[in-house]
Amino acid sequence: MSDEWQEVAGRLVLWDEPKELVGTYMGFTEEDGKFGKQERHRIRTDDGSIAAFFAPSALARLLEHATQGQRMKIVYPGTTATTKSGQQFKEFRLYVSRVETDEVPF
């Protein structure tokens, strides 16, 4: 393949352990997945690579407010139990940059 083309699928990020993902939000594409239609989100990380991920419902709700080209940091501290039922769920925190950028997301 020539140097003209760059794959944008990105490495798939799994939310299986605590982690942080920092970079520029590239938006999402809708894909058929194991549980029907799912949104595959992409972030261009600070090292220039592309990280792709499916968003669990807690993260998907936060990403509804994200805009393409916005710098962000997603923090996944792990699973948390609800106080009443003890059921485990994935907790996420989303931080967006207060600094404007002219960076093109792709």
Buried (B, 14 or more C-beta within 10 A) or exposed (E): EEEEEEEEEBEEBEBEEEEEBBBBBBBBEEEEEEEEEBBBBBBBBEEEEBBBBBBBEBBBEBBEEBEEBBBBBBBBEEEEEEEEEEEEEBBBEBEBEEEEEEEEBE
